[in-house]
Amino acid sequence: MSGQVGKSNQTLVTEFVLQGFLEHPQLWLPLLSYFFFLYTLALVGNTLIITIITCSSCLHSPMYFFLFNLATMDISCTSSVIPKALASLSWKENIISFHRCKAQLFFLAWSGSSELLLLTVMAYDRYVAICRPLHYGNLMSLQLCLALAVAVSVTGALNASVHTCLMAQLSFCGPNVITHFFCEIPPLLLLSCSPTYINSIMTFLADTFLGAPTCCSPSCRKASSLPASYTSAQPRAKQRAFFTYSSHLIVVSVYYSVVACAYISLASSYSPERNKLVGVLCTAVSPTLNPLIYH
């Protein structure tokens, strides 16, 4: 462990050891294959979505514009974590500097919070498309879509900056082993030798306020809109509305449940094994499934 001597004659940690899956050495090859397979699928699937939407003029609509943004965030999320996990499994390179840890934390928080907000925007877009089809072009104009996309990205960046800056203010002077395969807020707070209640409160508030609109409001609107769309629409339109609704609802349910399980809990209830599983779902499984769900 490298570090520097602080004012209190304590050695301040300047790098961490990512425990990853070292407690299961017999699983390193299956885990390596699993992560590599999911990461490849996530990159290929989301890159295909971005390429097809960019090259096909018939897909230049609000729905696909937001799907383009979702694919971009999925690539950012999985690329901020999985390459380091692959390196750790391949070469047992588990050391990460404090600065790289903060950078990983920032991009993970940015992509995660932005995706929560984007799912809310996508739900509103589908609500308008199903319930107000004749006014859809006016209500979801290009200017509004661009403004919503910028607002989502900026809000996510501000949220990530707050958490990263708060983490940078903490002191780490004891153990430096992170019980995870990437830098995440709960295990980092457990390692800090300075008060962390502000960090815990801000994490809880951020995930509650960012996640509640995604989980509740759009789902209720969409659920109430389906009967009306079914009674007035043609069979083909009914089928399209159903698949549009169900696809988005699946993504919202899975993603928000995973985020809630990971962050909306007290530090005292932190479980390394549970959060590793949640981390795999967030950073590997979800970015892989989204292209398949929205195909």
C-alpha positions as CSV (number, residue, x, y, z in Angstrom):
1,M,0.0,0.0,0.0
2,S,1.4,3.3,-1.0
3,G,0.6,6.6,0.7
4,Q,1.7,9.7,2.3
5,V,1.9,10.8,5.9
6,G,-0.9,13.1,7.0
7,K,-1.0,15.7,9.8
8,S,-2.3,13.1,12.2
9,N,0.8,10.9,11.6
10,Q,-1.5,8.4,9.8
11,T,-0.7,7.0,6.4
12,L,-3.2,8.3,3.9
13,V,-4.2,5.7,1.2
14,T,-3.5,6.8,-2.4
15,E,-4.3,3.5,-4.1
16,F,-6.8,0.7,-3.5
17,V,-6.9,-3.0,-4.0
18,L,-10.1,-4.2,-5.8
19,Q,-10.9,-7.5,-4.2
20,G,-13.0,-8.6,-7.1
21,F,-13.6,-12.3,-7.1
22,L,-10.3,-13.3,-5.4
23,E,-12.2,-15.3,-2.8
24,H,-13.3,-17.6,-5.6
25,P,-10.0,-18.4,-7.4
26,Q,-11.5,-21.6,-8.9
27,L,-14.0,-19.5,-10.9
28,W,-11.5,-17.1,-12.6
29,L,-11.8,-18.7,-16.0
30,P,-15.7,-19.0,-16.1
31,L,-15.9,-15.4,-14.8
32,L,-13.3,-14.2,-17.4
33,S,-15.3,-15.8,-20.1
34,Y,-18.6,-14.5,-18.8
35,F,-17.4,-10.9,-18.5
36,F,-15.7,-11.0,-21.9
37,F,-18.8,-12.5,-23.6
38,L,-21.2,-9.9,-22.0
39,Y,-18.9,-7.0,-22.7
40,T,-18.5,-8.0,-26.3
41,L,-22.3,-8.4,-26.7
42,A,-22.9,-5.0,-25.0
43,L,-20.4,-3.2,-27.3
44,V,-21.6,-4.9,-30.5
45,G,-25.3,-4.5,-29.7
46,N,-25.2,-0.9,-28.6
47,T,-22.7,0.1,-31.4
48,L,-25.1,-1.5,-34.0
49,I,-28.0,0.5,-32.6
50,I,-26.0,3.7,-32.8
51,T,-24.8,3.0,-36.3
52,I,-28.2,1.9,-37.7
53,I,-30.0,4.9,-36.2
54,T,-27.3,7.3,-37.5
55,C,-27.3,5.9,-41.0
56,S,-31.0,5.3,-41.5
57,S,-33.0,8.4,-42.1
58,C,-36.3,6.6,-41.5
59,L,-35.2,6.2,-37.8
60,H,-34.6,9.8,-37.2
61,S,-37.5,10.2,-34.8
62,P,-37.7,11.0,-31.1
63,M,-38.0,7.4,-30.0
64,Y,-34.8,6.3,-31.8
65,F,-33.1,9.6,-30.8
66,F,-33.5,8.7,-27.2
67,L,-32.6,5.0,-27.9
68,F,-29.4,6.4,-29.4
69,N,-28.6,8.2,-26.2
70,L,-29.5,5.1,-24.1
71,A,-27.0,3.0,-26.2
72,T,-24.3,5.6,-25.7
73,M,-24.9,5.6,-21.9
74,D,-24.8,1.8,-21.8
75,I,-21.4,1.8,-23.6
76,S,-20.1,4.4,-21.1
77,C,-21.4,2.4,-18.1
78,T,-20.0,-1.0,-19.1
79,S,-16.7,0.4,-20.5
80,S,-16.0,2.3,-17.2
81,V,-16.0,-1.0,-15.3
82,I,-15.6,-4.2,-17.3
83,P,-12.2,-3.6,-18.9
84,K,-10.6,-3.2,-15.4
85,A,-12.5,-6.3,-14.2
86,L,-11.1,-8.3,-17.2
87,A,-7.6,-7.0,-16.5
88,S,-7.9,-8.1,-12.9
89,L,-9.1,-11.6,-13.8
90,S,-6.5,-12.0,-16.6
91,W,-3.3,-10.6,-15.0
92,K,-4.4,-10.3,-11.3
93,E,-3.9,-6.5,-11.7
94,N,-6.1,-5.4,-8.8
95,I,-4.5,-2.1,-7.9
96,I,-6.3,1.1,-8.8
97,S,-5.1,4.6,-7.9
98,F,-7.4,7.0,-5.9
99,H,-7.6,9.3,-9.0
100,R,-8.6,6.5,-11.3
101,C,-11.0,5.3,-8.7
102,K,-12.7,8.7,-8.6
103,A,-12.8,8.8,-12.4
104,Q,-14.4,5.4,-12.5
105,L,-16.9,6.5,-9.9
106,F,-17.7,9.7,-11.8
107,F,-18.4,7.9,-15.2
108,L,-20.4,5.2,-13.5
109,A,-22.5,7.7,-11.5
110,W,-23.0,9.8,-14.6
111,S,-24.1,7.0,-16.9
112,G,-26.3,5.5,-14.1
113,S,-28.1,8.6,-13.1
114,S,-28.5,9.8,-16.7
115,E,-30.0,6.5,-17.7
116,L,-32.6,6.8,-14.9
117,L,-33.6,10.2,-16.2
118,L,-33.5,9.1,-19.8
119,L,-35.9,6.2,-19.0
120,T,-38.3,8.8,-17.6
121,V,-38.0,10.9,-20.8
122,M,-38.5,7.8,-23.0
123,A,-41.6,6.9,-21.0
124,Y,-43.1,10.4,-21.6
125,D,-42.2,10.0,-25.3
126,R,-44.1,6.7,-25.5
127,Y,-47.0,8.1,-23.6
128,V,-47.4,10.9,-26.1
129,A,-47.0,8.6,-29.1
130,I,-49.7,6.2,-27.8
131,C,-52.2,8.7,-26.4
132,R,-51.6,11.8,-28.6
133,P,-50.5,10.3,-31.9
134,L,-52.0,13.2,-34.0
135,H,-50.1,15.8,-32.0
136,Y,-46.9,13.7,-31.5
137,G,-44.9,15.7,-34.1
138,N,-45.7,19.0,-32.4
139,L,-45.3,17.8,-28.8
140,M,-42.0,16.0,-29.4
141,S,-40.3,18.5,-31.6
142,L,-36.6,18.3,-32.4
143,Q,-35.8,21.3,-30.2
144,L,-37.6,19.7,-27.2
145,C,-35.8,16.3,-27.8
146,L,-32.4,18.0,-27.9
147,A,-33.2,20.1,-24.8
148,L,-34.3,17.0,-22.9
149,A,-31.2,15.1,-23.9
150,V,-28.9,17.9,-22.8
151,A,-30.8,18.3,-19.5
152,V,-30.5,14.6,-18.8
153,S,-26.8,14.6,-19.5
154,V,-26.1,17.8,-17.5
155,T,-28.1,16.6,-14.6
156,G,-26.4,13.3,-14.6
157,A,-23.0,15.0,-14.7
158,L,-23.9,17.3,-11.8
159,N,-25.1,14.4,-9.7
160,A,-21.9,12.5,-10.5
161,S,-19.7,15.6,-9.7
162,V,-21.4,16.0,-6.3
163,H,-20.7,12.4,-5.3
164,T,-17.2,12.4,-6.7
165,C,-16.3,15.7,-4.9
166,L,-17.8,14.5,-1.7
167,M,-15.7,11.3,-2.0
168,A,-12.6,13.3,-2.7
169,Q,-13.0,15.1,0.6
170,L,-12.9,11.9,2.6
171,S,-9.7,10.6,4.2
172,F,-8.6,6.9,3.8
173,C,-6.0,5.9,6.4
174,G,-6.8,2.3,7.2
175,P,-7.5,-0.8,5.1
176,N,-7.4,-0.2,1.3
177,V,-9.2,-3.3,0.0
178,I,-12.4,-2.5,-1.8
179,T,-14.8,-5.5,-1.4
180,H,-16.0,-5.1,-5.0
181,F,-14.7,-5.4,-8.6
182,F,-15.0,-1.6,-9.2
183,C,-15.1,1.6,-7.2
184,E,-18.5,2.1,-5.8
185,I,-19.8,4.4,-3.2
186,P,-20.9,2.0,-0.4
187,P,-17.6,0.0,-0.1
188,L,-15.6,3.2,-0.3
189,L,-17.6,4.8,2.5
190,L,-16.8,1.7,4.7
191,L,-13.1,2.3,4.2
192,S,-13.1,6.0,5.1
193,C,-11.7,7.1,8.4
194,S,-13.6,10.4,8.3
195,P,-17.4,11.0,8.8
196,T,-19.5,9.8,5.8
197,Y,-23.0,10.7,6.8
198,I,-23.2,13.5,4.3
199,N,-22.2,11.1,1.5
200,S,-24.8,8.6,2.7
201,I,-27.5,11.2,2.8
202,M,-26.7,12.6,-0.6
203,T,-26.6,9.1,-2.2
204,F,-30.0,8.2,-0.7
205,L,-31.5,11.5,-1.8
206,A,-30.1,11.4,-5.3
207,D,-31.3,7.9,-6.0
208,T,-34.6,8.5,-4.5
209,F,-35.3,11.7,-6.4
210,L,-33.8,10.4,-9.7
211,G,-35.5,7.1,-9.5
212,A,-39.0,7.9,-8.2
213,P,-40.2,9.6,-11.4
214,T,-38.9,6.7,-13.5
215,C,-40.4,4.0,-11.3
216,C,-43.9,5.6,-10.7
217,S,-45.2,8.4,-12.8
218,P,-44.4,7.1,-16.4
219,S,-45.5,3.6,-15.6
220,C,-48.8,4.7,-14.2
221,R,-49.4,7.0,-17.2
222,K,-48.5,4.2,-19.6
223,A,-50.6,1.6,-17.9
224,S,-53.6,3.9,-17.9
225,S,-53.0,4.8,-21.6
226,L,-53.0,1.3,-22.9
227,P,-56.7,0.5,-22.6
228,A,-57.6,3.7,-24.5
229,S,-55.1,3.0,-27.2
230,Y,-56.4,-0.6,-27.5
231,T,-60.0,0.5,-28.0
232,S,-59.3,3.1,-30.6
233,A,-56.4,1.6,-32.5
234,Q,-56.1,-0.8,-35.4
235,P,-54.8,-4.3,-34.7
236,R,-51.3,-3.5,-35.9
237,A,-51.2,-0.3,-33.8
238,K,-52.4,-2.3,-30.8
239,Q,-49.6,-4.8,-31.2
240,R,-47.0,-2.0,-31.6
241,A,-48.4,-0.2,-28.5
242,F,-48.2,-3.3,-26.5
243,F,-44.6,-4.2,-27.4
244,T,-43.6,-0.5,-26.9
245,Y,-45.1,-0.5,-23.5
246,S,-43.9,-3.9,-22.4
247,S,-40.3,-3.3,-23.6
248,H,-39.9,-0.1,-21.8
249,L,-41.6,-1.4,-18.6
250,I,-39.2,-4.4,-18.5
251,V,-36.2,-2.1,-18.7
252,V,-37.5,0.3,-16.1
253,S,-38.5,-2.5,-13.7
254,V,-35.1,-4.3,-14.0
255,Y,-32.9,-1.3,-13.9
256,Y,-34.6,0.6,-11.1
257,S,-34.9,-2.6,-8.9
258,V,-31.1,-3.2,-9.4
259,V,-30.2,0.5,-8.5
260,A,-32.6,0.5,-5.5
261,C,-31.0,-2.7,-4.2
262,A,-27.5,-1.3,-4.6
263,Y,-27.8,2.2,-3.3
264,I,-31.0,2.8,-1.3
265,S,-29.8,1.1,1.8
266,L,-27.8,2.0,4.8
267,A,-24.0,1.4,4.9
268,S,-24.5,-0.9,7.9
269,S,-26.6,-3.2,5.7
270,Y,-23.9,-3.4,2.9
271,S,-23.3,-6.9,1.7
272,P,-20.3,-7.5,-0.5
273,E,-21.6,-10.6,-2.2
274,R,-25.0,-9.0,-2.9
275,N,-23.5,-5.8,-4.3
276,K,-21.1,-7.7,-6.5
277,L,-24.1,-9.5,-8.0
278,V,-26.0,-6.2,-8.4
279,G,-22.8,-4.7,-9.9
280,V,-22.7,-7.4,-12.5
281,L,-26.4,-6.8,-13.4
282,C,-25.9,-3.0,-13.7
283,T,-22.6,-2.9,-15.6
284,A,-22.7,-6.1,-17.7
285,V,-26.2,-7.6,-17.9
286,S,-28.3,-4.5,-18.3
287,P,-26.2,-2.9,-21.1
288,T,-26.3,-6.3,-22.9
289,L,-30.1,-6.8,-22.5
290,N,-31.2,-3.3,-23.5
291,P,-30.4,-3.7,-27.3
292,L,-32.2,-7.1,-27.2
293,I,-35.3,-5.7,-25.5
294,Y,-35.6,-2.6,-27.7
295,H,-34.8,-4.4,-31.0
